[in-house]
């Protein structure tokens, strides 16, 4: 089952990167065939599907309402004043924009929720990137780097999972990680500045020149570019900017400071926005219909990925894959097992996903590492620090597709562009963690 599991992931990722198929059939057909090969009956597979989709439906609903909400707000001109002001202040200073992106993402991720960080940062910054002819994938990559270092907060998830596995106090673990977070924020700003320099060299700026402008136009598929003049005139609401701005702040406040489901916050916000801005059922339906394609395409992918997740976890493939990874480590390298798993944490995390990585692989790695004299704390720290940089490039994670949908990019573009850069950042973070004494090399 481990071999079949790895084969299934390789086939899906390769097909996504090479654009051989839409993600929906890939996430449905390949896992079902894999489960049949492993000897499971159709009735059992349907139960796996039910369990998997049960984990993704709430994010799919969130996507439907959040995409329509932010797309409508963009069409109604909510972000225009901010975009124009920032563009005026930045001028051709692309570096300022990328550094600002990193800082906004850091602040947005203080609640530890990946989805809310994307929902706050991308809609706010994407219009600026398009105005300055910068690639949206750069925006996503910087956000991914910011998430990675901020996700070490004790309420972010990975630290809590590590604490459970180690049977350790989460706050104590976090206190050890605080120096690394401080260094990581400096690295993040430097990385954002570097990305800005790279975009500027490609020709980004107020005047569309060079390859950057061409790529920006290729990647730009927002509603603002696709609306007809009649639709733009219909959607324009210059007198409602203050109301819509306060409503958006209220929705973001619900995301950050309450425990209501995120999809419920956007349901409520969209309902109020439709009533306040459009005074007939026909106008409300027209406003929704403009963004129906985007709002439905990505949720279909998210629901289909539930089939993949259900088969991967419920068949036992995940556990067998983790065991195979352990067995593949040469005995001579056993004393450096924590370094190996730390270095390869990003691609391994991309295959396994967060829960399976921490609750499936980490305990096994700790057990095997102890046989070679590796301290469980060292193993956990190395695997935790490395894995965090893969949070936004996991091809079967809901937040990955949420980022693609909000930024208007394809998953193959995200994986090709972001994964190598975030992997390198994970190595730098690991080296800093070792120098700070968080684990022994």
PAVEX-371011 format. One record per residue (C-alpha): residue number from 1; z, x, y. Coordinates in nm, 3 decimals. Last residue first. Layout:
(node NUM, (Z, X, Y))
...
***
This chain:
(node 441, (1.395, 2.326, 1.846))
(node 440, (1.741, 2.190, 1.916))
(node 439, (1.787, 1.852, 2.083))
(node 438, (1.901, 1.718, 2.420))
(node 437, (1.972, 2.074, 2.536))
(node 436, (1.803, 2.050, 2.877))
(node 435, (1.541, 2.303, 2.761))
(node 434, (1.471, 2.083, 2.456))
(node 433, (1.432, 1.773, 2.672))
(node 432, (1.202, 1.959, 2.911))
(node 431, (0.984, 2.067, 2.618))
(node 430, (0.979, 1.710, 2.487))
(node 429, (0.881, 1.577, 2.830))
(node 428, (0.593, 1.825, 2.852))
(node 427, (0.481, 1.725, 2.502))
(node 426, (0.505, 1.355, 2.597))
(node 425, (0.294, 1.421, 2.907))
(node 424, (0.022, 1.565, 2.681))
(node 423, (0.030, 1.247, 2.473))
(node 422, (0.008, 1.038, 2.790))
(node 421, (-0.310, 1.220, 2.889))
(node 420, (-0.470, 1.189, 2.545))
(node 419, (-0.382, 0.817, 2.514))
(node 418, (-0.487, 0.709, 2.864))
(node 417, (-0.861, 0.770, 2.881))
(node 416, (-0.990, 0.703, 2.531))
(node 415, (-0.732, 0.434, 2.449))
(node 414, (-0.772, 0.249, 2.780))
(node 413, (-1.152, 0.264, 2.766))
(node 412, (-1.153, 0.137, 2.407))
(node 411, (-0.919, -0.145, 2.514))
(node 410, (-1.170, -0.270, 2.768))
(node 409, (-1.086, -0.286, 3.139))
(node 408, (-1.024, -0.574, 3.379))
(node 407, (-0.689, -0.446, 3.507))
(node 406, (-0.496, -0.762, 3.419))
(node 405, (-0.675, -0.806, 3.087))
(node 404, (-0.640, -0.446, 2.977))
(node 403, (-0.271, -0.434, 3.073))
(node 402, (-0.201, -0.757, 2.883))
(node 401, (-0.392, -0.616, 2.587))
(node 400, (-0.160, -0.317, 2.572))
(node 399, (0.142, -0.539, 2.637))
(node 398, (0.071, -0.738, 2.320))
(node 397, (0.088, -0.432, 2.097))
(node 396, (-0.175, -0.378, 1.824))
(node 395, (-0.362, -0.093, 1.991))
(node 394, (-0.047, 0.097, 2.097))
(node 393, (-0.154, 0.276, 2.415))
(node 392, (0.103, 0.137, 2.661))
(node 391, (0.424, 0.235, 2.481))
(node 390, (0.289, 0.568, 2.356))
(node 389, (0.480, 0.786, 2.599))
(node 388, (0.809, 0.648, 2.467))
(node 387, (0.747, 0.796, 2.123))
(node 386, (0.803, 1.157, 2.227))
(node 385, (1.147, 1.108, 2.382))
(node 384, (1.273, 0.886, 2.100))
(node 383, (1.142, 1.107, 1.818))
(node 382, (1.299, 1.418, 1.969))
(node 381, (1.629, 1.241, 2.042))
(node 380, (1.655, 1.083, 1.696))
(node 379, (1.585, 1.408, 1.509))
(node 378, (1.832, 1.605, 1.719))
(node 377, (2.102, 1.339, 1.671))
(node 376, (2.042, 1.334, 1.295))
(node 375, (2.101, 1.714, 1.281))
(node 374, (1.832, 1.893, 1.081))
(node 373, (1.977, 2.091, 0.787))
(node 372, (1.674, 2.063, 0.560))
(node 371, (1.817, 1.776, 0.353))
(node 370, (1.936, 1.622, 0.679))
(node 369, (1.574, 1.602, 0.792))
(node 368, (1.485, 1.379, 0.496))
(node 367, (1.751, 1.126, 0.587))
(node 366, (1.679, 1.141, 0.960))
(node 365, (1.305, 1.094, 0.896))
(node 364, (1.376, 0.792, 0.675))
(node 363, (1.603, 0.637, 0.938))
(node 362, (1.340, 0.703, 1.210))
(node 361, (1.042, 0.567, 1.014))
(node 360, (1.143, 0.206, 0.953))
(node 359, (1.385, 0.089, 1.223))
(node 358, (1.259, 0.306, 1.507))
(node 357, (0.888, 0.328, 1.423))
(node 356, (0.869, -0.016, 1.264))
(node 355, (1.025, -0.174, 1.571))
(node 354, (0.805, 0.013, 1.819))
(node 353, (0.459, 0.004, 1.662))
(node 352, (0.351, 0.188, 1.346))
(node 351, (0.006, 0.324, 1.429))
(node 350, (0.049, 0.392, 1.801))
(node 349, (0.397, 0.527, 1.728))
(node 348, (0.247, 0.783, 1.490))
(node 347, (-0.013, 0.878, 1.753))
(node 346, (0.258, 0.918, 2.022))
(node 345, (0.530, 1.073, 1.804))
(node 344, (0.313, 1.363, 1.686))
(node 343, (0.498, 1.631, 1.884))
(node 342, (0.837, 1.466, 1.835))
(node 341, (0.779, 1.419, 1.463))
(node 340, (0.691, 1.784, 1.422))
(node 339, (0.974, 1.907, 1.643))
(node 338, (1.233, 1.698, 1.455))
(node 337, (1.101, 1.831, 1.123))
(node 336, (1.158, 2.191, 1.229))
(node 335, (1.388, 2.281, 0.939))
(node 334, (1.150, 2.105, 0.701))
(node 333, (0.855, 2.320, 0.804))
(node 332, (0.846, 2.523, 0.484))
(node 331, (0.877, 2.202, 0.283))
(node 330, (0.545, 2.074, 0.417))
(node 329, (0.559, 1.727, 0.582))
(node 328, (0.327, 1.485, 0.399))
(node 327, (0.620, 1.324, 0.214))
(node 326, (0.769, 1.194, 0.540))
(node 325, (0.442, 1.041, 0.657))
(node 324, (0.398, 0.879, 0.317))
(node 323, (0.742, 0.718, 0.337))
(node 322, (0.659, 0.568, 0.677))
(node 321, (0.333, 0.427, 0.539))
(node 320, (0.521, 0.271, 0.248))
(node 319, (0.761, 0.096, 0.486))
(node 318, (0.477, -0.033, 0.701))
(node 317, (0.279, -0.159, 0.404))
(node 316, (0.571, -0.377, 0.291))
(node 315, (0.353, -0.690, 0.280))
(node 314, (0.558, -0.856, 0.556))
(node 313, (0.520, -0.579, 0.813))
(node 312, (0.149, -0.492, 0.815))
(node 311, (0.034, -0.841, 0.716))
(node 310, (0.230, -1.007, 0.995))
(node 309, (0.130, -0.747, 1.254))
(node 308, (-0.240, -0.783, 1.173))
(node 307, (-0.228, -1.162, 1.179))
(node 306, (-0.034, -1.146, 1.507))
(node 305, (-0.320, -0.939, 1.647))
(node 304, (-0.526, -1.260, 1.628))
(node 303, (-0.280, -1.435, 1.860))
(node 302, (-0.307, -1.150, 2.110))
(node 301, (-0.685, -1.143, 2.089))
(node 300, (-0.705, -1.519, 2.149))
(node 299, (-0.463, -1.474, 2.440))
(node 298, (-0.710, -1.221, 2.588))
(node 297, (-1.012, -1.451, 2.586))
(node 296, (-0.838, -1.762, 2.719))
(node 295, (-0.729, -1.659, 3.069))
(node 294, (-1.036, -1.445, 3.123))
(node 293, (-1.276, -1.729, 3.048))
(node 292, (-1.063, -1.995, 3.220))
(node 291, (-1.052, -1.817, 3.556))
(node 290, (-1.283, -2.041, 3.759))
(node 289, (-1.177, -2.341, 3.550))
(node 288, (-0.826, -2.335, 3.697))
(node 287, (-0.948, -2.369, 4.056))
(node 286, (-1.196, -2.641, 3.958))
(node 285, (-0.926, -2.839, 3.776))
(node 284, (-0.702, -2.825, 4.083))
(node 283, (-0.990, -2.937, 4.305))
(node 282, (-1.068, -3.232, 4.076))
(node 281, (-0.701, -3.334, 4.051))
(node 280, (-0.678, -3.351, 4.428))
(node 279, (-0.461, -3.180, 4.690))
(node 278, (-0.517, -2.815, 4.615))
(node 277, (-0.292, -2.551, 4.772))
(node 276, (0.057, -2.698, 4.734))
(node 275, (0.002, -2.880, 4.404))
(node 274, (-0.181, -2.589, 4.240))
(node 273, (0.070, -2.331, 4.361))
(node 272, (0.368, -2.540, 4.244))
(node 271, (0.222, -2.575, 3.893))
(node 270, (0.126, -2.209, 3.881))
(node 269, (0.479, -2.098, 3.974))
(node 268, (0.644, -2.322, 3.713))
(node 267, (0.413, -2.209, 3.434))
(node 266, (0.450, -1.852, 3.557))
(node 265, (0.829, -1.862, 3.528))
(node 264, (0.806, -2.039, 3.190))
(node 263, (0.582, -1.761, 3.054))
(node 262, (0.848, -1.508, 3.147))
(node 261, (1.111, -1.690, 2.941))
(node 260, (1.425, -1.771, 3.146))
(node 259, (1.682, -1.492, 3.155))
(node 258, (1.700, -1.456, 3.532))
(node 257, (1.691, -1.165, 3.775))
(node 256, (1.365, -0.983, 3.722))
(node 255, (1.117, -1.245, 3.606))
(node 254, (1.269, -1.524, 3.817))
(node 253, (1.257, -1.291, 4.118))
(node 252, (0.889, -1.226, 4.047))
(node 251, (0.831, -1.602, 4.059))
(node 250, (1.023, -1.628, 4.388))
(node 249, (0.829, -1.337, 4.536))
(node 248, (0.507, -1.515, 4.436))
(node 247, (0.624, -1.839, 4.600))
(node 246, (0.716, -1.651, 4.917))
(node 245, (0.369, -1.495, 4.928))
(node 244, (0.198, -1.827, 4.856))
(node 243, (0.386, -1.992, 5.142))
(node 242, (0.311, -1.707, 5.379))
(node 241, (-0.058, -1.692, 5.280))
(node 240, (-0.111, -2.069, 5.307))
(node 239, (-0.302, -2.070, 5.638))
(node 238, (-0.558, -1.821, 5.503))
(node 237, (-0.638, -2.041, 5.198))
(node 236, (-0.985, -1.937, 5.077))
(node 235, (-1.058, -2.085, 4.732))
(node 234, (-1.338, -2.323, 4.839))
(node 233, (-1.503, -2.064, 5.064))
(node 232, (-1.496, -1.811, 4.781))
(node 231, (-1.636, -2.073, 4.542))
(node 230, (-1.924, -2.151, 4.780))
(node 229, (-1.998, -1.781, 4.828))
(node 228, (-2.013, -1.738, 4.451))
(node 227, (-1.723, -1.579, 4.270))
(node 226, (-1.792, -1.282, 4.041))
(node 225, (-1.657, -0.998, 4.255))
(node 224, (-1.337, -1.176, 4.360))
(node 223, (-1.289, -1.300, 4.004))
(node 222, (-1.239, -0.945, 3.889))
(node 221, (-1.497, -0.759, 3.686))
(node 220, (-1.470, -0.413, 3.838))
(node 219, (-1.520, -0.153, 3.568))
(node 218, (-1.889, -0.098, 3.636))
(node 217, (-1.840, -0.104, 4.013))
(node 216, (-1.561, 0.150, 3.995))
(node 215, (-1.769, 0.363, 3.761))
(node 214, (-2.057, 0.368, 4.009))
(node 213, (-1.824, 0.439, 4.300))
(node 212, (-1.660, 0.722, 4.110))
(node 211, (-1.999, 0.871, 4.022))
(node 210, (-2.086, 0.953, 4.381))
(node 209, (-2.022, 0.763, 4.699))
(node 208, (-1.870, 0.431, 4.796))
(node 207, (-1.724, 0.498, 5.144))
(node 206, (-1.353, 0.414, 5.167))
(node 205, (-1.263, 0.675, 4.910))
(node 204, (-1.336, 0.787, 4.555))
(node 203, (-1.599, 1.057, 4.513))
(node 202, (-1.514, 1.203, 4.172))
(node 201, (-1.315, 1.477, 4.345))
(node 200, (-1.100, 1.207, 4.506))
(node 199, (-1.031, 1.057, 4.165))
(node 198, (-0.918, 1.395, 4.028))
(node 197, (-0.693, 1.454, 4.330))
(node 196, (-0.537, 1.111, 4.280))
(node 195, (-0.478, 1.182, 3.912))
(node 194, (-0.302, 1.504, 4.009))
(node 193, (-0.083, 1.315, 4.258))
(node 192, (0.011, 1.067, 3.984))
(node 191, (0.094, 1.355, 3.748))
(node 190, (0.311, 1.522, 4.013))
(node 189, (0.489, 1.190, 4.077))
(node 188, (0.547, 1.147, 3.703))
(node 187, (0.668, 1.506, 3.655))
(node 186, (0.928, 1.451, 3.928))
(node 185, (1.030, 1.123, 3.762))
(node 184, (1.055, 1.301, 3.427))
(node 183, (1.293, 1.562, 3.568))
(node 182, (1.531, 1.285, 3.674))
(node 181, (1.477, 1.099, 3.347))
(node 180, (1.555, 1.417, 3.156))
(node 179, (1.881, 1.454, 3.349))
(node 178, (1.970, 1.089, 3.265))
(node 177, (1.906, 1.128, 2.889))
(node 176, (2.256, 1.240, 2.793))
(node 175, (2.401, 0.950, 2.993))
(node 174, (2.161, 0.721, 2.806))
(node 173, (2.296, 0.824, 2.467))
(node 172, (2.653, 0.763, 2.585))
(node 171, (2.550, 0.422, 2.720))
(node 170, (2.396, 0.328, 2.384))
(node 169, (2.713, 0.411, 2.188))
(node 168, (2.613, 0.554, 1.849))
(node 167, (2.549, 0.403, 1.505))
(node 166, (2.257, 0.646, 1.482))
(node 165, (2.012, 0.369, 1.384))
(node 164, (2.167, 0.119, 1.626))
(node 163, (2.173, 0.372, 1.909))
(node 162, (1.806, 0.451, 1.850))
(node 161, (1.722, 0.081, 1.879))
(node 160, (1.918, 0.058, 2.205))
(node 159, (1.742, 0.367, 2.339))
(node 158, (1.402, 0.219, 2.246))
(node 157, (1.474, -0.120, 2.408))
(node 156, (1.476, -0.080, 2.786))
(node 155, (1.837, -0.190, 2.832))
(node 154, (1.972, 0.164, 2.793))
(node 153, (1.710, 0.306, 3.032))
(node 152, (1.475, 0.545, 2.851))
(node 151, (1.190, 0.303, 2.927))
(node 150, (1.180, 0.450, 3.277))
(node 149, (1.014, 0.770, 3.150))
(node 148, (0.742, 0.593, 2.953))
(node 147, (0.697, 0.306, 3.195))
(node 146, (0.601, 0.548, 3.472))
(node 145, (0.345, 0.720, 3.248))
(node 144, (0.194, 0.386, 3.146))
(node 143, (0.179, 0.279, 3.511))
(node 142, (-0.013, 0.597, 3.592))
(node 141, (-0.257, 0.531, 3.305))
(node 140, (-0.308, 0.168, 3.410))
(node 139, (-0.400, 0.266, 3.766))
(node 138, (-0.634, 0.536, 3.638))
(node 137, (-0.801, 0.273, 3.415))
(node 136, (-0.872, 0.069, 3.730))
(node 135, (-1.113, 0.341, 3.849))
(node 134, (-1.098, 0.416, 4.220))
(node 133, (-1.361, 0.279, 4.459))
(node 132, (-1.120, 0.261, 4.756))
(node 131, (-1.145, -0.118, 4.777))
(node 130, (-1.129, -0.140, 4.399))
(node 129, (-0.812, 0.066, 4.384))
(node 128, (-0.658, -0.138, 4.667))
(node 127, (-0.740, -0.466, 4.491))
(node 126, (-0.577, -0.329, 4.173))
(node 125, (-0.246, -0.236, 4.342))
(node 124, (-0.054, -0.564, 4.373))
(node 123, (-0.211, -0.736, 4.070))
(node 122, (-0.140, -0.424, 3.856))
(node 121, (0.220, -0.360, 3.966))
(node 120, (0.399, -0.694, 3.924))
(node 119, (0.246, -0.830, 3.604))
(node 118, (0.240, -0.483, 3.447))
(node 117, (0.608, -0.426, 3.518))
(node 116, (0.687, -0.781, 3.400))
(node 115, (0.519, -0.712, 3.066))
(node 114, (0.699, -0.384, 3.000))
(node 113, (1.050, -0.521, 3.056))
(node 112, (1.316, -0.258, 3.131))
(node 111, (1.451, -0.442, 3.437))
(node 110, (1.409, -0.125, 3.644))
(node 109, (1.043, -0.128, 3.547))
(node 108, (0.920, -0.268, 3.879))
(node 107, (1.089, 0.016, 4.069))
(node 106, (0.919, 0.280, 3.854))
(node 105, (0.583, 0.097, 3.873))
(node 104, (0.604, 0.083, 4.253))
(node 103, (0.680, 0.457, 4.261))
(node 102, (0.388, 0.547, 4.035))
(node 101, (0.145, 0.331, 4.233))
(node 100, (0.261, 0.486, 4.561))
(node 99, (0.175, 0.828, 4.414))
(node 98, (-0.172, 0.701, 4.322))
(node 97, (-0.230, 0.552, 4.669))
(node 96, (-0.107, 0.858, 4.857))
(node 95, (-0.332, 1.079, 4.645))
(node 94, (-0.637, 0.875, 4.747))
(node 93, (-0.593, 0.982, 5.107))
(node 92, (-0.934, 0.864, 5.232))
(node 91, (-0.776, 0.620, 5.473))
(node 90, (-0.426, 0.577, 5.341))
(node 89, (-0.292, 0.384, 5.636))
(node 88, (-0.601, 0.165, 5.678))
(node 87, (-0.632, 0.115, 5.302))
(node 86, (-0.265, 0.023, 5.286))
(node 85, (-0.299, -0.228, 5.567))
(node 84, (-0.621, -0.382, 5.429))
(node 83, (-0.468, -0.417, 5.083))
(node 82, (-0.147, -0.567, 5.218))
(node 81, (-0.333, -0.818, 5.433))
(node 80, (-0.577, -0.905, 5.151))
(node 79, (-0.317, -0.959, 4.875))
(node 78, (-0.266, -1.332, 4.932))
(node 77, (-0.633, -1.401, 5.002))
(node 76, (-0.680, -1.728, 4.811))
(node 75, (-0.891, -1.547, 4.550))
(node 74, (-0.610, -1.301, 4.483))
(node 73, (-0.354, -1.579, 4.450))
(node 72, (-0.583, -1.764, 4.211))
(node 71, (-0.627, -1.454, 3.994))
(node 70, (-0.251, -1.397, 3.998))
(node 69, (-0.174, -1.749, 3.874))
(node 68, (-0.462, -1.778, 3.626))
(node 67, (-0.369, -1.445, 3.470))
(node 66, (0.003, -1.531, 3.462))
(node 65, (-0.052, -1.871, 3.300))
(node 64, (-0.275, -1.762, 3.013))
(node 63, (-0.099, -1.427, 2.959))
(node 62, (0.245, -1.581, 2.928))
(node 61, (0.110, -1.822, 2.666))
(node 60, (-0.029, -1.527, 2.469))
(node 59, (0.302, -1.343, 2.510))
(node 58, (0.486, -1.643, 2.364))
(node 57, (0.238, -1.665, 2.074))
(node 56, (0.280, -1.305, 1.961))
(node 55, (0.580, -1.300, 1.727))
(node 54, (0.510, -1.636, 1.563))
(node 53, (0.156, -1.513, 1.503))
(node 52, (0.302, -1.253, 1.267))
(node 51, (0.524, -1.491, 1.070))
(node 50, (0.248, -1.749, 1.028))
(node 49, (-0.003, -1.482, 0.924))
(node 48, (0.236, -1.343, 0.662))
(node 47, (0.289, -1.696, 0.531))
(node 46, (-0.089, -1.742, 0.512))
(node 45, (-0.109, -1.415, 0.317))
(node 44, (0.140, -1.545, 0.060))
(node 43, (-0.069, -1.858, 0.000))
(node 42, (-0.387, -1.650, -0.021))
(node 41, (-0.229, -1.440, -0.297))
(node 40, (-0.125, -1.077, -0.252))
(node 39, (-0.276, -0.810, -0.474))
(node 38, (-0.292, -0.509, -0.242))
(node 37, (-0.668, -0.560, -0.208))
(node 36, (-0.601, -0.917, -0.091))
(node 35, (-0.365, -0.785, 0.178))
(node 34, (-0.629, -0.538, 0.299))
(node 33, (-0.893, -0.813, 0.312))
(node 32, (-0.659, -1.027, 0.522))
(node 31, (-0.577, -0.730, 0.747))
(node 30, (-0.950, -0.655, 0.808))
(node 29, (-1.052, -1.019, 0.872))
(node 28, (-0.805, -1.125, 1.139))
(node 27, (-0.746, -0.827, 1.372))
(node 26, (-1.111, -0.722, 1.345))
(node 25, (-1.242, -1.075, 1.400))
(node 24, (-1.046, -1.102, 1.730))
(node 23, (-1.094, -0.743, 1.853))
(node 22, (-1.468, -0.790, 1.921))
(node 21, (-1.674, -0.564, 1.701))
(node 20, (-1.840, -0.223, 1.680))
(node 19, (-1.719, -0.124, 2.025))
(node 18, (-1.676, 0.242, 1.917))
(node 17, (-1.310, 0.250, 2.026))
(node 16, (-1.234, -0.090, 1.876))
(node 15, (-1.412, -0.012, 1.548))
(node 14, (-1.228, 0.319, 1.515))
(node 13, (-0.893, 0.151, 1.589))
(node 12, (-0.951, -0.126, 1.334))
(node 11, (-1.082, 0.102, 1.058))
(node 10, (-0.805, 0.359, 1.111))
(node 9, (-0.538, 0.089, 1.106))
(node 8, (-0.665, -0.067, 0.781))
(node 7, (-0.704, 0.273, 0.615))
(node 6, (-0.344, 0.360, 0.704))
(node 5, (-0.218, 0.036, 0.555))
(node 4, (-0.435, 0.070, 0.244))
(node 3, (-0.293, 0.418, 0.184))
(node 2, (0.063, 0.292, 0.232))
(node 1, (0.000, 0.000, 0.000))
***
